[in-house]
């Protein structure tokens, strides 16, 4: 009809998403949207992609960088486990959080859900809220949780804490879930363990693929279940328990993170920073020589090759680095990080492994080089002075047997120096190698003012200066 209003971009996206019946390339979705919502924009495809992002995690998820699938399709028939807690049995209630986290729509209202028994008959479950008490380092407090009152059903089952409900997602969009009761004694432990291992690997893969160093459970769970061998078979443990038991990951709220990830609030929660455990070092590994190439991050042409034995420590390596790059031994902390590739991506994460105190000491004195588990090609990050943050890149080039009669650590090569002349001597017609950079004069003049030893003492004795590294 002539008066019919054209469909909006958002409505076109919603219509196409509603029509999807399985994994679909994003490029195909974009073209289907533009077919019903033509655009004269300069970059119409990007406008569609931007609109799609608004529905991400609400209606669909990425299976990979180029493919999405509707959540209603992913979740149809998925089975997951709820392990009943002591508080749920005490209150005769089934808590919405954290039992349904990752398996329900974002911002879903539990009052709109339909809970069914094993025979697909509606359960006598009325929405309610339960007031709970919690202790914390900041003091005790109370809070309310959304739940369903299922006391008569629990009583009829003679349910106890530790028993399970095996939940089937009948209709993700409508919020229909079928619950099958399983006493703790009927748990099939071997199958649970197998599913747990598969789920842990899939969740860790989702973390490795994430753009940041964390991934929301609301995003990771549908993707993991879409990739599972049998997501509609016998379920493993609740996914949050699976994450908590896996040393590769940890939970922070709804997010799955790397174990070394640390937010300041975690110290208030009584959590400590996690550092990788050192590997045991055999006598043979302790004798092996590790050759590193160390360079300033922003002056890659300034480098040193250093040989150090596996039995020696990061404190020993720090001593060489401080000496070679003219860092003060009596002031400022330094630290080492291991750069680890994230899955098959081109991204890396940095894992803090040790700090070294002025004059030595710190946990770097306890970390043996061979105990880091490094392979040729691995990179470390080294930072001197956490205030000025002087960063270096260290690459392991070779692992070899020691040479007889050689004392380690040692410097075996360095860049060809590009010497500078003292500018005061040059102005007087002399050529003298510059040893110092005067920061006071450099700041005033907006350029590097470099001087020899005699000129520094004669004219700049009261100025702050650093020795030049060649």
Long-range contacts (C-beta under 8 A, 24 or more apart in sequence): 6-37, 7-36, 7-37, 8-37, 9-33, 9-37, 9-39, 9-47, 9-48, 9-51, 10-51, 10-54, 11-37, 12-36, 12-37, 13-48, 13-51, 13-52, 13-55, 14-55, 14-59, 17-55, 17-59, 17-60, 17-70, 20-60, 20-69, 20-70, 20-73, 21-70, 21-73, 22-69, 22-70, 22-73, 23-63, 23-67, 23-68, 23-69, 23-226, 24-67, 24-68, 24-69, 25-66, 25-67, 26-52, 26-66, 26-67, 26-68, 27-66, 29-68, 57-106, 57-216, 57-218, 57-219, 58-105, 58-106, 61-219, 61-222, 61-223, 61-226, 62-223, 63-223, 63-226, 63-227, 69-226, 71-105, 71-172, 71-222, 72-171, 72-172, 72-173, 74-172, 74-222, 74-225, 74-226, 75-103, 75-169, 75-172, 75-222, 75-225, 76-169, 76-171, 76-172, 77-168, 77-169, 77-170, 77-231, 77-232, 78-103, 78-168, 78-169, 78-225, 78-231, 78-232, 79-166, 79-167, 79-168, 79-169, 79-231, 79-232, 79-233, 79-234, 79-235, 80-166, 80-167, 80-169, 80-235, 80-238, 80-239, 81-164, 81-165, 81-166, 81-167, 81-192, 81-235, 81-236, 81-237, 81-238, 82-164, 82-165, 82-167, 82-179, 82-238, 83-162, 83-163, 83-164, 83-237, 83-238, 83-241, 84-159, 84-160, 84-161, 84-162, 84-163, 84-164, 84-165, 85-161, 86-161, 87-130, 87-132, 88-147, 88-161, 89-154, 89-159, 89-160, 89-161, 91-130, 91-147, 91-151, 92-149, 92-150, 92-151, 92-152, 92-154, 92-155, 93-128, 93-130, 93-147, 93-148, 93-149, 93-150, 93-151, 94-125, 94-147, 94-148, 94-150, 94-165, 95-130, 95-145, 95-146, 95-147, 96-145, 96-146, 96-147, 96-148, 97-145, 97-146, 98-238, 98-240, 99-238, 100-177, 101-217, 101-218, 101-240, 101-254, 102-217, 102-218, 102-220, 102-221, 102-222, 102-239, 103-167, 103-169, 103-172, 103-221, 104-172, 104-175, 105-172, 105-173, 105-175, 106-218, 108-175, 110-146, 110-147, 110-148, 112-175, 113-148, 113-175, 113-176, 113-177, 114-174, 114-175, 114-176, 114-177, 115-148, 115-150, 115-177, 115-179, 116-170, 116-176, 116-177, 116-178, 116-179, 117-153, 117-178, 117-179, 117-180, 118-178, 118-179, 118-180, 118-181, 120-170, 120-178, 123-148, 123-150, 123-153, 123-179, 124-150, 124-152, 124-153, 125-149, 125-150, 125-153, 136-269, 137-268, 137-269, 137-270, 138-268, 157-181, 160-184, 166-234, 166-235, 167-235, 168-232, 188-234, 191-234, 191-236, 192-234, 192-235, 192-236, 192-237, 193-236, 194-236, 195-233, 195-234, 195-235, 195-236, 196-236, 196-237, 196-242, 196-245, 198-228, 198-229, 198-236, 199-224, 199-228, 199-236, 199-239, 199-242, 200-242, 200-243, 200-245, 200-246, 200-248, 200-249, 202-227, 202-228, 203-239, 203-242, 203-243, 203-246, 203-249, 203-256, 204-246, 204-248, 204-249, 205-343, 206-256, 207-249, 207-256, 207-257, 207-258, 208-342, 208-343, 208-344, 208-345, 209-342, 209-343, 209-345, 213-257, 213-258, 213-261, 213-349, 214-252, 214-255, 214-256, 214-257, 214-258, 214-261, 215-255, 215-256, 216-254, 216-255, 216-256, 217-254, 217-255, 217-256, 218-254, 220-256, 250-274, 258-349, 258-351, 260-351, 260-352, 273-352, 275-351, 275-352, 275-353, 275-354, 275-363, 276-338, 276-351, 276-353, 276-372, 276-373, 278-366, 278-367, 278-368, 278-371, 278-372, 279-370, 279-371, 279-372, 279-373, 280-371, 281-310, 281-311, 281-368, 281-370, 281-371, 285-310, 285-311, 285-370, 286-310, 286-311, 286-368, 286-370, 287-311, 287-401, 287-402, 288-370, 288-399, 288-400, 288-401, 288-402, 289-398, 289-399, 289-400, 289-401, 289-402, 289-403, 289-408, 290-369, 290-370, 290-374, 290-396, 290-398, 290-399, 291-396, 291-397, 291-398, 291-399, 291-400, 291-412, 292-317, 292-380, 292-394, 292-395, 292-396, 292-397, 293-394, 293-395, 293-397, 294-321, 294-324, 294-325, 294-382, 294-392, 294-393, 294-394, 295-392, 295-393, 295-394, 296-325, 296-390, 296-391, 296-392, 296-469, 297-391, 297-392, 297-393, 298-391, 300-393, 301-415, 301-418, 302-415, 302-469, 302-470, 303-414, 303-415, 304-411, 304-413, 304-414, 304-415, 305-397, 305-411, 305-412, 305-413, 305-414, 306-409, 306-410, 306-411, 306-412, 307-406, 307-408, 307-409, 307-410, 307-411, 307-412, 308-369, 308-408, 308-409, 309-369, 309-402, 309-408, 309-409, 310-368, 310-369, 310-370, 310-371, 311-368, 311-369, 311-370, 312-368, 312-369, 312-408, 312-409, 313-364, 313-365, 313-366, 313-367, 313-368, 313-369, 314-353, 314-354, 314-356, 314-364, 314-365, 314-367, 314-369, 315-356, 315-360, 315-361, 315-362, 315-364, 315-365, 316-409, 317-369, 317-409, 318-356, 318-360, 318-364, 318-382, 319-360, 319-409, 320-409, 320-411, 321-382, 321-384, 321-392, 322-384, 324-411, 324-414, 324-469, 325-384, 325-390, 325-392, 325-469, 326-466, 326-467, 326-468, 326-469, 327-384, 327-385, 327-390, 328-358, 329-358, 329-359, 330-358, 330-359, 331-358, 331-385, 332-358, 332-384, 332-385, 332-386, 332-387, 333-357, 333-358, 333-362, 333-385, 333-386, 334-364, 334-382, 334-383, 334-384, 334-385, 335-364, 335-382, 335-383, 335-386, 336-364, 336-367, 336-380, 336-381, 336-382, 337-380, 337-381, 337-382, 337-383, 338-372, 338-374, 338-378, 338-379, 338-380, 338-381, 339-378, 339-379, 339-380, 339-381, 348-379, 350-381, 353-380, 417-470, 418-470, 419-470, 420-450, 420-468, 421-450, 422-450, 422-451, 422-452, 422-455, 423-449, 423-450, 423-451, 424-451, 424-452, 424-455, 424-459, 425-452, 425-455, 434-468, 435-467, 435-468, 436-460, 436-465, 436-466, 436-467, 436-468, 437-465, 437-466, 437-468, 438-463, 438-464, 438-465, 439-463, 439-464, 439-465, 439-466, 440-464, 440-465
